[in-house]
Amino acid sequence: MADPTRAGQALSENPRPDARWPSAQARPEDVFLAWLLALPDDADMAEAARREIARLDRAAPLGAGPERLRALMIELAQAG
């Protein structure tokens, strides 16, 4: 079992993911979670999601992964 104190320590040492991430193999849910956790504590999550939706829309046409990411962003924007 992983030592939770070491995992937290590793996160604080390198808060940003590798420049190659997200890769083409990254699951949209993982990308969404990483994006969500990277938001500032006082962020308006629904507004941030709307900005990401607009950014994704400008990148159209989207593949299946980005389409799923966009759907997750829409769910968050509508919940807010």
C-alpha positions as CSV (number, residue, x, y, z in Angstrom):
1,M,0.0,0.0,0.0
2,A,1.3,3.5,-0.9
3,D,2.3,5.8,1.9
4,P,-0.1,8.7,1.7
5,T,2.4,11.1,3.2
6,R,4.9,10.4,0.5
7,A,2.2,10.8,-2.2
8,G,1.3,14.2,-0.9
9,Q,5.0,15.1,-0.7
10,A,5.5,14.2,-4.3
11,L,2.5,16.3,-5.4
12,S,3.9,19.4,-3.6
13,E,7.3,18.9,-5.1
14,N,5.9,18.8,-8.7
15,P,2.5,20.4,-8.8
16,R,2.3,20.5,-12.6
17,P,2.0,17.5,-14.8
18,D,4.7,16.5,-17.3
19,A,4.6,18.7,-20.5
20,R,3.7,15.6,-22.5
21,W,0.5,15.2,-20.5
22,P,-2.3,14.8,-21.3
23,S,-1.3,12.3,-23.9
24,A,-3.5,10.9,-26.6
25,Q,-4.1,7.9,-24.3
26,A,-5.3,10.0,-21.3
27,R,-8.8,9.3,-20.3
28,P,-11.1,12.4,-20.6
29,E,-12.2,11.8,-17.0
30,D,-8.6,12.0,-15.8
31,V,-8.0,15.2,-17.8
32,F,-11.2,16.7,-16.3
33,L,-10.3,15.7,-12.8
34,A,-6.8,17.2,-13.2
35,W,-8.3,20.4,-14.6
36,L,-10.8,20.6,-11.8
37,L,-8.1,20.1,-9.1
38,A,-5.9,22.8,-10.7
39,L,-8.6,25.5,-10.4
40,P,-8.1,28.1,-7.7
41,D,-10.0,27.5,-4.5
42,D,-12.2,30.5,-5.1
43,A,-12.9,29.8,-8.8
44,D,-16.3,29.8,-10.3
45,M,-16.3,26.3,-11.6
46,A,-19.3,26.7,-13.9
47,E,-17.7,29.8,-15.5
48,A,-14.4,28.1,-15.8
49,A,-16.1,25.1,-17.5
50,R,-17.9,27.5,-19.9
51,R,-14.5,29.0,-20.9
52,E,-13.1,25.5,-21.5
53,I,-16.2,24.6,-23.6
54,A,-15.6,27.6,-25.8
55,R,-11.9,26.7,-26.1
56,L,-12.8,23.2,-27.1
57,D,-15.4,24.5,-29.6
58,R,-12.7,26.6,-31.3
59,A,-10.6,23.5,-31.7
60,A,-13.4,21.6,-33.5
61,P,-13.7,19.1,-35.0
62,L,-13.0,17.0,-31.9
63,G,-12.2,13.4,-31.5
64,A,-14.0,11.1,-29.1
65,G,-11.8,11.9,-26.1
66,P,-12.2,15.7,-26.4
67,E,-15.9,15.3,-27.1
68,R,-16.3,13.4,-23.8
69,L,-14.2,16.0,-22.0
70,R,-16.6,18.7,-23.5
71,A,-19.6,16.7,-22.3
72,L,-18.1,16.6,-18.7
73,M,-17.5,20.4,-18.9
74,I,-21.1,20.9,-20.0
75,E,-22.4,18.9,-17.0
76,L,-20.4,21.0,-14.7
77,A,-21.5,24.3,-16.3
78,Q,-25.1,23.3,-16.1
79,A,-24.8,22.3,-12.5
80,G,-23.4,25.6,-11.5
